């Protein structure tokens, strides 16, 4: 069972920019199961480490941090990005039949 997860976030569906997708994140996984608060029905947890997210410039430095601190980690590799259309004129070019 891993203590932390190392990943590179995907871009949001609302914007086409890639600004916050270049860096790698290390986030702590839940060690204590969450409980449901009886009055309001909210989800509660006593583990505050779940709220910690650290950012690193590359994958190697995130892995080095986890190994230095004795944390077991799992790495989620990012999916390959499809190349988008190159120009606006590509929208109007005839498509070749398959």
Phi and psi restraints in degrees (range 20) as a CNS / XPLOR table:
assign (resid 1 and name C) (resid 2 and name N)
       (resid 2 and name CA) (resid 2 and name C) 1.0 -82.5 20.0 2
assign (resid 2 and name N) (resid 2 and name CA)
       (resid 2 and name C) (resid 3 and name N) 1.0 149.4 20.0 2
assign (resid 2 and name C) (resid 3 and name N)
       (resid 3 and name CA) (resid 3 and name C) 1.0 -89.3 20.0 2
assign (resid 3 and name N) (resid 3 and name CA)
       (resid 3 and name C) (resid 4 and name N) 1.0 -34.5 20.0 2
assign (resid 3 and name C) (resid 4 and name N)
       (resid 4 and name CA) (resid 4 and name C) 1.0 -133.8 20.0 2
assign (resid 4 and name N) (resid 4 and name CA)
       (resid 4 and name C) (resid 5 and name N) 1.0 160.4 20.0 2
assign (resid 4 and name C) (resid 5 and name N)
       (resid 5 and name CA) (resid 5 and name C) 1.0 -121.0 20.0 2
assign (resid 5 and name N) (resid 5 and name CA)
       (resid 5 and name C) (resid 6 and name N) 1.0 131.8 20.0 2
assign (resid 5 and name C) (resid 6 and name N)
       (resid 6 and name CA) (resid 6 and name C) 1.0 -112.0 20.0 2
assign (resid 6 and name N) (resid 6 and name CA)
       (resid 6 and name C) (resid 7 and name N) 1.0 126.1 20.0 2
assign (resid 6 and name C) (resid 7 and name N)
       (resid 7 and name CA) (resid 7 and name C) 1.0 -153.7 20.0 2
assign (resid 7 and name N) (resid 7 and name CA)
       (resid 7 and name C) (resid 8 and name N) 1.0 165.5 20.0 2
assign (resid 7 and name C) (resid 8 and name N)
       (resid 8 and name CA) (resid 8 and name C) 1.0 -111.6 20.0 2
assign (resid 8 and name N) (resid 8 and name CA)
       (resid 8 and name C) (resid 9 and name N) 1.0 120.3 20.0 2
assign (resid 8 and name C) (resid 9 and name N)
       (resid 9 and name CA) (resid 9 and name C) 1.0 -66.6 20.0 2
assign (resid 9 and name N) (resid 9 and name CA)
       (resid 9 and name C) (resid 10 and name N) 1.0 149.3 20.0 2
assign (resid 9 and name C) (resid 10 and name N)
       (resid 10 and name CA) (resid 10 and name C) 1.0 -83.2 20.0 2
assign (resid 10 and name N) (resid 10 and name CA)
       (resid 10 and name C) (resid 11 and name N) 1.0 160.0 20.0 2
assign (resid 10 and name C) (resid 11 and name N)
       (resid 11 and name CA) (resid 11 and name C) 1.0 -72.7 20.0 2
assign (resid 11 and name N) (resid 11 and name CA)
       (resid 11 and name C) (resid 12 and name N) 1.0 156.8 20.0 2
assign (resid 11 and name C) (resid 12 and name N)
       (resid 12 and name CA) (resid 12 and name C) 1.0 -76.3 20.0 2
assign (resid 12 and name N) (resid 12 and name CA)
       (resid 12 and name C) (resid 13 and name N) 1.0 154.8 20.0 2
assign (resid 12 and name C) (resid 13 and name N)
       (resid 13 and name CA) (resid 13 and name C) 1.0 -75.4 20.0 2
assign (resid 13 and name N) (resid 13 and name CA)
       (resid 13 and name C) (resid 14 and name N) 1.0 -15.8 20.0 2
assign (resid 13 and name C) (resid 14 and name N)
       (resid 14 and name CA) (resid 14 and name C) 1.0 -83.6 20.0 2
assign (resid 14 and name N) (resid 14 and name CA)
       (resid 14 and name C) (resid 15 and name N) 1.0 -19.1 20.0 2
assign (resid 14 and name C) (resid 15 and name N)
       (resid 15 and name CA) (resid 15 and name C) 1.0 -136.5 20.0 2
assign (resid 15 and name N) (resid 15 and name CA)
       (resid 15 and name C) (resid 16 and name N) 1.0 155.2 20.0 2
assign (resid 15 and name C) (resid 16 and name N)
       (resid 16 and name CA) (resid 16 and name C) 1.0 -94.9 20.0 2
assign (resid 16 and name N) (resid 16 and name CA)
       (resid 16 and name C) (resid 17 and name N) 1.0 -4.5 20.0 2
assign (resid 16 and name C) (resid 17 and name N)
       (resid 17 and name CA) (resid 17 and name C) 1.0 -71.8 20.0 2
assign (resid 17 and name N) (resid 17 and name CA)
       (resid 17 and name C) (resid 18 and name N) 1.0 156.0 20.0 2
assign (resid 17 and name C) (resid 18 and name N)
       (resid 18 and name CA) (resid 18 and name C) 1.0 -116.2 20.0 2
assign (resid 18 and name N) (resid 18 and name CA)
       (resid 18 and name C) (resid 19 and name N) 1.0 17.2 20.0 2
assign (resid 18 and name C) (resid 19 and name N)
       (resid 19 and name CA) (resid 19 and name C) 1.0 -56.4 20.0 2
assign (resid 19 and name N) (resid 19 and name CA)
       (resid 19 and name C) (resid 20 and name N) 1.0 -48.0 20.0 2
assign (resid 19 and name C) (resid 20 and name N)
       (resid 20 and name CA) (resid 20 and name C) 1.0 -91.6 20.0 2
assign (resid 20 and name N) (resid 20 and name CA)
       (resid 20 and name C) (resid 21 and name N) 1.0 15.2 20.0 2
assign (resid 20 and name C) (resid 21 and name N)
       (resid 21 and name CA) (resid 21 and name C) 1.0 -107.6 20.0 2
assign (resid 21 and name N) (resid 21 and name CA)
       (resid 21 and name C) (resid 22 and name N) 1.0 -0.3 20.0 2
assign (resid 21 and name C) (resid 22 and name N)
       (resid 22 and name CA) (resid 22 and name C) 1.0 -83.4 20.0 2
assign (resid 22 and name N) (resid 22 and name CA)
       (resid 22 and name C) (resid 23 and name N) 1.0 -27.5 20.0 2
assign (resid 22 and name C) (resid 23 and name N)
       (resid 23 and name CA) (resid 23 and name C) 1.0 -94.2 20.0 2
assign (resid 23 and name N) (resid 23 and name CA)
       (resid 23 and name C) (resid 24 and name N) 1.0 157.9 20.0 2
assign (resid 23 and name C) (resid 24 and name N)
       (resid 24 and name CA) (resid 24 and name C) 1.0 -97.1 20.0 2
assign (resid 24 and name N) (resid 24 and name CA)
       (resid 24 and name C) (resid 25 and name N) 1.0 145.4 20.0 2
assign (resid 24 and name C) (resid 25 and name N)
       (resid 25 and name CA) (resid 25 and name C) 1.0 -116.2 20.0 2
assign (resid 25 and name N) (resid 25 and name CA)
       (resid 25 and name C) (resid 26 and name N) 1.0 145.3 20.0 2
assign (resid 25 and name C) (resid 26 and name N)
       (resid 26 and name CA) (resid 26 and name C) 1.0 -120.2 20.0 2
assign (resid 26 and name N) (resid 26 and name CA)
       (resid 26 and name C) (resid 27 and name N) 1.0 119.8 20.0 2
assign (resid 26 and name C) (resid 27 and name N)
       (resid 27 and name CA) (resid 27 and name C) 1.0 -128.0 20.0 2
assign (resid 27 and name N) (resid 27 and name CA)
       (resid 27 and name C) (resid 28 and name N) 1.0 142.1 20.0 2
assign (resid 27 and name C) (resid 28 and name N)
       (resid 28 and name CA) (resid 28 and name C) 1.0 -78.8 20.0 2
assign (resid 28 and name N) (resid 28 and name CA)
       (resid 28 and name C) (resid 29 and name N) 1.0 139.6 20.0 2
assign (resid 28 and name C) (resid 29 and name N)
       (resid 29 and name CA) (resid 29 and name C) 1.0 -91.7 20.0 2
assign (resid 29 and name N) (resid 29 and name CA)
       (resid 29 and name C) (resid 30 and name N) 1.0 162.4 20.0 2
assign (resid 29 and name C) (resid 30 and name N)
       (resid 30 and name CA) (resid 30 and name C) 1.0 -67.1 20.0 2
assign (resid 30 and name N) (resid 30 and name CA)
       (resid 30 and name C) (resid 31 and name N) 1.0 129.1 20.0 2
assign (resid 30 and name C) (resid 31 and name N)
       (resid 31 and name CA) (resid 31 and name C) 1.0 -102.3 20.0 2
assign (resid 31 and name N) (resid 31 and name CA)
       (resid 31 and name C) (resid 32 and name N) 1.0 -24.6 20.0 2
assign (resid 31 and name C) (resid 32 and name N)
       (resid 32 and name CA) (resid 32 and name C) 1.0 -116.8 20.0 2
assign (resid 32 and name N) (resid 32 and name CA)
       (resid 32 and name C) (resid 33 and name N) 1.0 132.3 20.0 2
assign (resid 32 and name C) (resid 33 and name N)
       (resid 33 and name CA) (resid 33 and name C) 1.0 -64.2 20.0 2
assign (resid 33 and name N) (resid 33 and name CA)
       (resid 33 and name C) (resid 34 and name N) 1.0 146.3 20.0 2
assign (resid 33 and name C) (resid 34 and name N)
       (resid 34 and name CA) (resid 34 and name C) 1.0 -77.3 20.0 2
assign (resid 34 and name N) (resid 34 and name CA)
       (resid 34 and name C) (resid 35 and name N) 1.0 153.1 20.0 2
assign (resid 34 and name C) (resid 35 and name N)
       (resid 35 and name CA) (resid 35 and name C) 1.0 -122.9 20.0 2
assign (resid 35 and name N) (resid 35 and name CA)
       (resid 35 and name C) (resid 36 and name N) 1.0 159.4 20.0 2
assign (resid 35 and name C) (resid 36 and name N)
       (resid 36 and name CA) (resid 36 and name C) 1.0 -99.6 20.0 2
assign (resid 36 and name N) (resid 36 and name CA)
       (resid 36 and name C) (resid 37 and name N) 1.0 125.7 20.0 2
assign (resid 36 and name C) (resid 37 and name N)
       (resid 37 and name CA) (resid 37 and name C) 1.0 -72.0 20.0 2
assign (resid 37 and name N) (resid 37 and name CA)
       (resid 37 and name C) (resid 38 and name N) 1.0 130.5 20.0 2
assign (resid 37 and name C) (resid 38 and name N)
       (resid 38 and name CA) (resid 38 and name C) 1.0 -70.8 20.0 2
assign (resid 38 and name N) (resid 38 and name CA)
       (resid 38 and name C) (resid 39 and name N) 1.0 -37.0 20.0 2
assign (resid 38 and name C) (resid 39 and name N)
       (resid 39 and name CA) (resid 39 and name C) 1.0 -72.7 20.0 2
assign (resid 39 and name N) (resid 39 and name CA)
       (resid 39 and name C) (resid 40 and name N) 1.0 -52.4 20.0 2
assign (resid 39 and name C) (resid 40 and name N)
       (resid 40 and name CA) (resid 40 and name C) 1.0 -100.4 20.0 2
assign (resid 40 and name N) (resid 40 and name CA)
       (resid 40 and name C) (resid 41 and name N) 1.0 -16.2 20.0 2
assign (resid 40 and name C) (resid 41 and name N)
       (resid 41 and name CA) (resid 41 and name C) 1.0 81.8 20.0 2
assign (resid 41 and name N) (resid 41 and name CA)
       (resid 41 and name C) (resid 42 and name N) 1.0 14.5 20.0 2
assign (resid 41 and name C) (resid 42 and name N)
       (resid 42 and name CA) (resid 42 and name C) 1.0 -76.1 20.0 2
assign (resid 42 and name N) (resid 42 and name CA)
       (resid 42 and name C) (resid 43 and name N) 1.0 156.2 20.0 2
assign (resid 42 and name C) (resid 43 and name N)
       (resid 43 and name CA) (resid 43 and name C) 1.0 -87.9 20.0 2
assign (resid 43 and name N) (resid 43 and name CA)
       (resid 43 and name C) (resid 44 and name N) 1.0 130.4 20.0 2
assign (resid 43 and name C) (resid 44 and name N)
       (resid 44 and name CA) (resid 44 and name C) 1.0 -125.7 20.0 2
assign (resid 44 and name N) (resid 44 and name CA)
       (resid 44 and name C) (resid 45 and name N) 1.0 156.2 20.0 2
assign (resid 44 and name C) (resid 45 and name N)
       (resid 45 and name CA) (resid 45 and name C) 1.0 -152.0 20.0 2
assign (resid 45 and name N) (resid 45 and name CA)
       (resid 45 and name C) (resid 46 and name N) 1.0 146.8 20.0 2
assign (resid 45 and name C) (resid 46 and name N)
       (resid 46 and name CA) (resid 46 and name C) 1.0 -93.2 20.0 2
assign (resid 46 and name N) (resid 46 and name CA)
       (resid 46 and name C) (resid 47 and name N) 1.0 -3.4 20.0 2
assign (resid 46 and name C) (resid 47 and name N)
       (resid 47 and name CA) (resid 47 and name C) 1.0 -94.2 20.0 2
assign (resid 47 and name N) (resid 47 and name CA)
       (resid 47 and name C) (resid 48 and name N) 1.0 105.8 20.0 2
assign (resid 47 and name C) (resid 48 and name N)
       (resid 48 and name CA) (resid 48 and name C) 1.0 -82.4 20.0 2
assign (resid 48 and name N) (resid 48 and name CA)
       (resid 48 and name C) (resid 49 and name N) 1.0 -10.3 20.0 2
assign (resid 48 and name C) (resid 49 and name N)
       (resid 49 and name CA) (resid 49 and name C) 1.0 -66.1 20.0 2
assign (resid 49 and name N) (resid 49 and name CA)
       (resid 49 and name C) (resid 50 and name N) 1.0 -23.9 20.0 2
assign (resid 49 and name C) (resid 50 and name N)
       (resid 50 and name CA) (resid 50 and name C) 1.0 -60.3 20.0 2
assign (resid 50 and name N) (resid 50 and name CA)
       (resid 50 and name C) (resid 51 and name N) 1.0 -26.1 20.0 2
assign (resid 50 and name C) (resid 51 and name N)
       (resid 51 and name CA) (resid 51 and name C) 1.0 -83.2 20.0 2
assign (resid 51 and name N) (resid 51 and name CA)
       (resid 51 and name C) (resid 52 and name N) 1.0 -7.8 20.0 2
assign (resid 51 and name C) (resid 52 and name N)
       (resid 52 and name CA) (resid 52 and name C) 1.0 -88.6 20.0 2
assign (resid 52 and name N) (resid 52 and name CA)
       (resid 52 and name C) (resid 53 and name N) 1.0 126.6 20.0 2
assign (resid 52 and name C) (resid 53 and name N)
       (resid 53 and name CA) (resid 53 and name C) 1.0 -129.8 20.0 2
assign (resid 53 and name N) (resid 53 and name CA)
       (resid 53 and name C) (resid 54 and name N) 1.0 128.1 20.0 2
assign (resid 53 and name C) (resid 54 and name N)
       (resid 54 and name CA) (resid 54 and name C) 1.0 -113.2 20.0 2
assign (resid 54 and name N) (resid 54 and name CA)
       (resid 54 and name C) (resid 55 and name N) 1.0 146.9 20.0 2
assign (resid 54 and name C) (resid 55 and name N)
       (resid 55 and name CA) (resid 55 and name C) 1.0 -116.2 20.0 2
assign (resid 55 and name N) (resid 55 and name CA)
       (resid 55 and name C) (resid 56 and name N) 1.0 138.2 20.0 2
assign (resid 55 and name C) (resid 56 and name N)
       (resid 56 and name CA) (resid 56 and name C) 1.0 -131.4 20.0 2
assign (resid 56 and name N) (resid 56 and name CA)
       (resid 56 and name C) (resid 57 and name N) 1.0 151.1 20.0 2
assign (resid 56 and name C) (resid 57 and name N)
       (resid 57 and name CA) (resid 57 and name C) 1.0 -71.3 20.0 2
assign (resid 57 and name N) (resid 57 and name CA)
       (resid 57 and name C) (resid 58 and name N) 1.0 -25.6 20.0 2
assign (resid 57 and name C) (resid 58 and name N)
       (resid 58 and name CA) (resid 58 and name C) 1.0 -150.1 20.0 2
assign (resid 58 and name N) (resid 58 and name CA)
       (resid 58 and name C) (resid 59 and name N) 1.0 170.7 20.0 2
assign (resid 58 and name C) (resid 59 and name N)
       (resid 59 and name CA) (resid 59 and name C) 1.0 -65.9 20.0 2
assign (resid 59 and name N) (resid 59 and name CA)
       (resid 59 and name C) (resid 60 and name N) 1.0 -39.8 20.0 2
assign (resid 59 and name C) (resid 60 and name N)
       (resid 60 and name CA) (resid 60 and name C) 1.0 -62.4 20.0 2
assign (resid 60 and name N) (resid 60 and name CA)
       (resid 60 and name C) (resid 61 and name N) 1.0 -39.3 20.0 2
assign (resid 60 and name C) (resid 61 and name N)
       (resid 61 and name CA) (resid 61 and name C) 1.0 -71.3 20.0 2
assign (resid 61 and name N) (resid 61 and name CA)
       (resid 61 and name C) (resid 62 and name N) 1.0 -31.9 20.0 2
assign (resid 61 and name C) (resid 62 and name N)
       (resid 62 and name CA) (resid 62 and name C) 1.0 -68.2 20.0 2
assign (resid 62 and name N) (resid 62 and name CA)
       (resid 62 and name C) (resid 63 and name N) 1.0 -42.0 20.0 2
assign (resid 62 and name C) (resid 63 and name N)
       (resid 63 and name CA) (resid 63 and name C) 1.0 -65.7 20.0 2
assign (resid 63 and name N) (resid 63 and name CA)
       (resid 63 and name C) (resid 64 and name N) 1.0 -41.2 20.0 2
assign (resid 63 and name C) (resid 64 and name N)
       (resid 64 and name CA) (resid 64 and name C) 1.0 -61.3 20.0 2
assign (resid 64 and name N) (resid 64 and name CA)
       (resid 64 and name C) (resid 65 and name N) 1.0 -41.3 20.0 2
assign (resid 64 and name C) (resid 65 and name N)
       (resid 65 and name CA) (resid 65 and name C) 1.0 -62.2 20.0 2
assign (resid 65 and name N) (resid 65 and name CA)
       (resid 65 and name C) (resid 66 and name N) 1.0 -45.6 20.0 2
assign (resid 65 and name C) (resid 66 and name N)
       (resid 66 and name CA) (resid 66 and name C) 1.0 -63.5 20.0 2
assign (resid 66 and name N) (resid 66 and name CA)
       (resid 66 and name C) (resid 67 and name N) 1.0 -42.5 20.0 2
assign (resid 66 and name C) (resid 67 and name N)
       (resid 67 and name CA) (resid 67 and name C) 1.0 -69.0 20.0 2
assign (resid 67 and name N) (resid 67 and name CA)
       (resid 67 and name C) (resid 68 and name N) 1.0 -37.0 20.0 2
assign (resid 67 and name C) (resid 68 and name N)
       (resid 68 and name CA) (resid 68 and name C) 1.0 -63.0 20.0 2
assign (resid 68 and name N) (resid 68 and name CA)
       (resid 68 and name C) (resid 69 and name N) 1.0 -38.1 20.0 2
assign (resid 68 and name C) (resid 69 and name N)
       (resid 69 and name CA) (resid 69 and name C) 1.0 -93.4 20.0 2
assign (resid 69 and name N) (resid 69 and name CA)
       (resid 69 and name C) (resid 70 and name N) 1.0 8.0 20.0 2
assign (resid 69 and name C) (resid 70 and name N)
       (resid 70 and name CA) (resid 70 and name C) 1.0 69.6 20.0 2
assign (resid 70 and name N) (resid 70 and name CA)
       (resid 70 and name C) (resid 71 and name N) 1.0 30.4 20.0 2
assign (resid 70 and name C) (resid 71 and name N)
       (resid 71 and name CA) (resid 71 and name C) 1.0 -95.7 20.0 2
assign (resid 71 and name N) (resid 71 and name CA)
       (resid 71 and name C) (resid 72 and name N) 1.0 135.4 20.0 2
assign (resid 71 and name C) (resid 72 and name N)
       (resid 72 and name CA) (resid 72 and name C) 1.0 -80.3 20.0 2
assign (resid 72 and name N) (resid 72 and name CA)
       (resid 72 and name C) (resid 73 and name N) 1.0 137.5 20.0 2
assign (resid 72 and name C) (resid 73 and name N)
       (resid 73 and name CA) (resid 73 and name C) 1.0 -133.4 20.0 2
assign (resid 73 and name N) (resid 73 and name CA)
       (resid 73 and name C) (resid 74 and name N) 1.0 156.1 20.0 2
assign (resid 73 and name C) (resid 74 and name N)
       (resid 74 and name CA) (resid 74 and name C) 1.0 -126.7 20.0 2
assign (resid 74 and name N) (resid 74 and name CA)
       (resid 74 and name C) (resid 75 and name N) 1.0 141.8 20.0 2
assign (resid 74 and name C) (resid 75 and name N)
       (resid 75 and name CA) (resid 75 and name C) 1.0 -111.3 20.0 2
assign (resid 75 and name N) (resid 75 and name CA)
       (resid 75 and name C) (resid 76 and name N) 1.0 127.3 20.0 2
assign (resid 75 and name C) (resid 76 and name N)
       (resid 76 and name CA) (resid 76 and name C) 1.0 -104.2 20.0 2
assign (resid 76 and name N) (resid 76 and name CA)
       (resid 76 and name C) (resid 77 and name N) 1.0 105.8 20.0 2
assign (resid 76 and name C) (resid 77 and name N)
       (resid 77 and name CA) (resid 77 and name C) 1.0 -71.7 20.0 2
assign (resid 77 and name N) (resid 77 and name CA)
       (resid 77 and name C) (resid 78 and name N) 1.0 141.1 20.0 2
assign (resid 77 and name C) (resid 78 and name N)
       (resid 78 and name CA) (resid 78 and name C) 1.0 -71.2 20.0 2
assign (resid 78 and name N) (resid 78 and name CA)
       (resid 78 and name C) (resid 79 and name N) 1.0 150.0 20.0 2
assign (resid 78 and name C) (resid 79 and name N)
       (resid 79 and name CA) (resid 79 and name C) 1.0 -73.0 20.0 2
assign (resid 79 and name N) (resid 79 and name CA)
       (resid 79 and name C) (resid 80 and name N) 1.0 149.8 20.0 2
assign (resid 79 and name C) (resid 80 and name N)
       (resid 80 and name CA) (resid 80 and name C) 1.0 -67.6 20.0 2
assign (resid 80 and name N) (resid 80 and name CA)
       (resid 80 and name C) (resid 81 and name N) 1.0 140.5 20.0 2
assign (resid 80 and name C) (resid 81 and name N)
       (resid 81 and name CA) (resid 81 and name C) 1.0 -88.5 20.0 2
assign (resid 81 and name N) (resid 81 and name CA)
       (resid 81 and name C) (resid 82 and name N) 1.0 137.3 20.0 2
assign (resid 81 and name C) (resid 82 and name N)
       (resid 82 and name CA) (resid 82 and name C) 1.0 -77.4 20.0 2
assign (resid 82 and name N) (resid 82 and name CA)
       (resid 82 and name C) (resid 83 and name N) 1.0 140.8 20.0 2
assign (resid 82 and name C) (resid 83 and name N)
       (resid 83 and name CA) (resid 83 and name C) 1.0 -70.9 20.0 2
assign (resid 83 and name N) (resid 83 and name CA)
       (resid 83 and name C) (resid 84 and name N) 1.0 136.0 20.0 2
assign (resid 83 and name C) (resid 84 and name N)
       (resid 84 and name CA) (resid 84 and name C) 1.0 -82.4 20.0 2
assign (resid 84 and name N) (resid 84 and name CA)
       (resid 84 and name C) (resid 85 and name N) 1.0 -178.4 20.0 2
assign (resid 84 and name C) (resid 85 and name N)
       (resid 85 and name CA) (resid 85 and name C) 1.0 -67.7 20.0 2
assign (resid 85 and name N) (resid 85 and name CA)
       (resid 85 and name C) (resid 86 and name N) 1.0 144.3 20.0 2
assign (resid 85 and name C) (resid 86 and name N)
       (resid 86 and name CA) (resid 86 and name C) 1.0 -81.8 20.0 2
assign (resid 86 and name N) (resid 86 and name CA)
       (resid 86 and name C) (resid 87 and name N) 1.0 -40.6 20.0 2
assign (resid 86 and name C) (resid 87 and name N)
       (resid 87 and name CA) (resid 87 and name C) 1.0 -137.7 20.0 2
assign (resid 87 and name N) (resid 87 and name CA)
       (resid 87 and name C) (resid 88 and name N) 1.0 166.6 20.0 2
assign (resid 87 and name C) (resid 88 and name N)
       (resid 88 and name CA) (resid 88 and name C) 1.0 -66.1 20.0 2
assign (resid 88 and name N) (resid 88 and name CA)
       (resid 88 and name C) (resid 89 and name N) 1.0 -31.5 20.0 2
assign (resid 88 and name C) (resid 89 and name N)
       (resid 89 and name CA) (resid 89 and name C) 1.0 -65.8 20.0 2
assign (resid 89 and name N) (resid 89 and name CA)
       (resid 89 and name C) (resid 90 and name N) 1.0 -22.7 20.0 2
assign (resid 89 and name C) (resid 90 and name N)
       (resid 90 and name CA) (resid 90 and name C) 1.0 -62.2 20.0 2
assign (resid 90 and name N) (resid 90 and name CA)
       (resid 90 and name C) (resid 91 and name N) 1.0 -23.6 20.0 2
assign (resid 90 and name C) (resid 91 and name N)
       (resid 91 and name CA) (resid 91 and name C) 1.0 -65.7 20.0 2
assign (resid 91 and name N) (resid 91 and name CA)
       (resid 91 and name C) (resid 92 and name N) 1.0 -24.7 20.0 2
assign (resid 91 and name C) (resid 92 and name N)
       (resid 92 and name CA) (resid 92 and name C) 1.0 -110.3 20.0 2
assign (resid 92 and name N) (resid 92 and name CA)
       (resid 92 and name C) (resid 93 and name N) 1.0 1.6 20.0 2
assign (resid 92 and name C) (resid 93 and name N)
       (resid 93 and name CA) (resid 93 and name C) 1.0 -74.7 20.0 2
assign (resid 93 and name N) (resid 93 and name CA)
       (resid 93 and name C) (resid 94 and name N) 1.0 143.4 20.0 2
assign (resid 93 and name C) (resid 94 and name N)
       (resid 94 and name CA) (resid 94 and name C) 1.0 -66.2 20.0 2
assign (resid 94 and name N) (resid 94 and name CA)
       (resid 94 and name C) (resid 95 and name N) 1.0 139.7 20.0 2
assign (resid 94 and name C) (resid 95 and name N)
       (resid 95 and name CA) (resid 95 and name C) 1.0 -83.9 20.0 2
assign (resid 95 and name N) (resid 95 and name CA)
       (resid 95 and name C) (resid 96 and name N) 1.0 141.4 20.0 2
assign (resid 95 and name C) (resid 96 and name N)
       (resid 96 and name CA) (resid 96 and name C) 1.0 -78.6 20.0 2
assign (resid 96 and name N) (resid 96 and name CA)
       (resid 96 and name C) (resid 97 and name N) 1.0 138.7 20.0 2
assign (resid 96 and name C) (resid 97 and name N)
       (resid 97 and name CA) (resid 97 and name C) 1.0 -69.5 20.0 2
assign (resid 97 and name N) (resid 97 and name CA)
       (resid 97 and name C) (resid 98 and name N) 1.0 146.9 20.0 2
